[in-house]
Amino acid sequence: MTVISSSLSSFPLLGQTAERRSQPASTVTPSVFARSRTFGGLTFRKSSGTSSSSHVVPIRCVSTSTDVPPTVSDTKANFLKAYKRPIPSIYNTILQELMVQQHLMRYKKTYQYDPIFALGFVTVYDQLMDGYPNNEDRDVIFGAYIRALNEDPELYRSDAQKLEEWSSTQNANSLAEFASKEGGVEDILKNVAERAGGQGNFSYSRFFAIGLFRLLEMANATEPVILEKLCAALNVNKLSVDRDLDVYRNLLAKLVQAKELLKEYVEREKKKMAERAATQKPDTAVSKFSAEFPSAR
């Protein structure tokens, strides 16, 4: 477990802590306004004053469903409701840490779902869970994890696959030239570039950096100069990407050691199960003999 602890310490918060929630809108004294109607997020209340020409005053309408995000405990509870089977501690420790980090990113005010972010998370998840005892459970855990964050696991998987398939057809020269081309993935990258350039919500994270690196891997173009061109085309700070990729590579190196521990753990558990089965066989034989020859009791 020492290796796992060091892995987590080298994988700090993937995003900034959630921003403070806005203060609730000021309440309005009921005696001043008698009737109200809501249009497009604004509540319009008609004055019931004594003035002969009554007027309409717009008041900000606060949505309780979006202004109060779920807590980390809520997200964890959602996960446990969706997946109730025990998870080996060597995996569960990492999953819980990632869940806390991703929760903070998910509920930032500037958060917007991003396919490159999704590719980065899918890459990390698949590498972390590689070697999990049951492949089917691994997929179920993935679904429970993403749904606990109120997002769509199928969308994560489909977008990650779409980006990988596209980048596998690219090369070092074409990868960063998406702006001059047409296509589904090209449109995704253009949208990211616009938002990162200030025309919409964009929240950089380590998962985004890992998604970029995965694009380079699939295109067999991992040279630093190619990464620099892609970062420039996407309006992303390359220094931040370089820093986060260094942390990611260190994590992967530690995961190799962690998986060795896991292998030893699985073999040890199999040995224990075999020993328990061996000790139960004589009792089974005695029970069978007693059932066939009741007079021998």
N, C-alpha and C positions, 0 to 999 in steps of 0.2 A: 504493500500500500504506500510505501515511501515514494515509489516512482509516480504513482497517481497523484499524490499531493504535490509533487514538484511540477507535474504537468499542468495542474490547475493554476499554480502560482505563476506559471509562464504564460497563461492565457487570461489576462486581466479583462476587465469590463470591455465588451465589444463596442459599447456606445456610451454616450454621456448619460448621466442619471436623468430621470424624467424631470421635465421642467415643472415648475410650480403651476398648479392649476389656477385659473383665473378666479378672482374674487367674484362671488355671486352678484348678479345685477341687483341694484337697489330696489326694494319693494315699494309698491305704490299704495297709498292709503285707499281702501275700498270706497270711502265716502266721496272721493274726488272723481272717480271714474265709475260709470255705471255699466257700460257695455264694452266688450272687446272682441276683436276678430284678428286672426293670424294669417299672414300672407308671406310666403318666402322667408321664414325665419324671423319676421318682425311681428310684434303684437301691436295692433292699433286699437287704442281705447278712446272712446268718444267722451268728451267732457260733459258732465251733467251740471255744470255751473249755471249761474243765473244770467250769463251773457246771452243776448239775443242771437248772436251768431256763434253757435257752438263750434268748436274746432276739434281736429283729430290729432292726437299726439302719438308718434311712433315710440315704442319701447322695445328694447332688446329682448328677444325671446330665448331663454336658456333651455337647452335640451338636457334633461337629466341623464339620458342614455349615453351621451357622449362626453359630458363635462366631468363625469366621475368615472374614471377608468377602473377596471378591476385591480385588485391588489396582487402582489406576488403569491400570497396564500391562496387567492381565488384561482389563479392559473395552475398552481400545483394541485389544488383540489380537483379541478377539471380534468387534469391528467390522470389522477388516481381513480376518478370515477370511470374514465374511459378505458383504462388498462389496470386491472386489479391483480394481475399475477405478479409474483415477486420477481425482481430483476437483480441479477448478481451484483453485489456491491461494487465490484471493479468497474461496472458500466454505470450503475445508478448514481455513483458519486459525480461522474462527469456530466451525466444527463441533467441532474439537478442544478449543477453550477451553470451549465449552458442555458437552462430554462430561465433562471433568474436574470442572466445577462440579456437574453433575447426579450424577456418581458419588458425590461427597461427601454430597450430600443423600440419595441412594438408600440408602446404607448407614449412615445415622445410626440409633441405637437407637430413636429415637422416630418413625422414618419409617413412614408408612402410605399406600398408594396413595389418591389423592384425585381425583375427577373434575374439580374446579375447577382443581387443579394441572395435570391433563392438558389441559384447555382452554387454560390459559395457555401450556403448552409448545407445543401444536399451533399456536397463534396466532403465537408467536415463530418457530417453525420455518418456517411457510408464508410469513411475511414476509421472513425471511432468505433463503429459497431461491426467492423469487419472481424469475422471469427465468432460472432455471437452464436451460442449453441443452437438456436432455432431461427432459420431464415424467415419463416412465416411470422414469428413473433417480432422479429426485427422490423418488418414492414408495418405490423399493427402498432408497435411502439411509435414509429415515425408518424403515423396518422393521428394517434392520440396526442402526441407532443404538439403538432402543428394546430390541431383543433383546439387544444387547451389555450392557445394564443388567439383564438377566434379567426383563424385563417384556413385556407383550403390546401390540404396536403396534395391533392391531385394536381392543383395548379402549380405548386412547387415542383413536383416531379416532371410535369409536362413541359414547363418552361425550361427547366434544367436540361432535359433531353433535347429540346429544340435548339438551345444555345450550343450544346456539345456537338450536335449533328452539323450545325452551320459552321462552327469554327473548325471542324475536322476537314472541311472543304476549302478552307482559307490557307493562305501562306503568309510569310513575314511581310510581304509588300501589300497584300490586299486587306489584311486584318483591320488596319486603322483607316481604311478608305471608305467606310460605310456611309459617310455623309454624301458621297457622290453616287450612291447606288440606291436601288429600290428593292424592297422585299420586307417580309415580316420581321426578321431579326434586325435588319438595317433600321426599320422604323423604331424598334425597341431601343436600339443604341442611340438614335437621334433624340428620342424622348429623354433618355438619361442625360445626354449632353446638354439639352435645353434646361432641364431642371437643375443640374449641377452648375450650370452657368448663371443661375439666379431666376429662371423663368418658371418657378413652381417649387414644390416641396422636394427637398433632397437631404437625406441624412446619411453621411458617409459612415461606414462601419468596417470592421475587420472582415466580416462575411463578404462585403462588396469587394474588398481587395482580393480575397481568395477566389471569388468568382472571376475576376479579371485574370488572375494567374491560371485558372483552369482553362479559360479561352486560349491563352498562349500555349498551354500544354497540348491541347487538342489540335492546334495548328502547327505544332512542332516549331514554335517560334518564341522560345523563352529568353532570347537575348535581351539584355537591359535596354538597348536602343529601341527595340520593338515595344517594350513596355512603356518607355517614355513617349513614343508616338501615340500609343493607344490612350494613355492618360491625358495627353494634350488634346486629343480629339474628343475625349469625354469630359473635358474641363475638370479633371480630378487631380489633386495634388500628388505628384509622384513620390515625394519624400514620405508622405503618410503611408502610401502603398508599400514602399520599400521597408519601412519600419514594421508594418504589420505582417508582411510576408516573412521577415526574419523571425518574428515570434512564432509564426505558423510552422516554419521549417524546424525550429527547435522543438515545438510540440510534437511534430511527427516523429522526430528522433526518439523522444521519450516514449511515444506510443509503441515503438518497436519493443522496448524493454517491458512495457506494461503488458503487451500481448504474450511475451514469454512467461510472465507471471500468470497470466490467464491460462495459458496452455498447461502449466504445472498444476494450477488449481483444478482444471477440468480432469486431468489425469488422476489427481489425488481423489477427487470425488467419485470417479468411476471405480477406482480401487476400493474405496469404502463401500460402495454399493455392491460390488462383487463379494466382499467379505461378509456383508450383512446377508446377502442371498445364500452364501455358503452355510452360515450358522442357522438359517431357517430351514434348510433341507432336512436335517435329522428330525426336527419336530414334525414336519409334514409327513415323513415316513412313519413315525410313531402313530400319528393320528389316523393314517390310512390303515395301519395294521390293527389298531383298536376297533375301527369301524367294521373291518372284515371278520374279526374274531372277538366278538364282545365277551365271550367267556374267559378270555385271557386277561380281562381287566382285574 
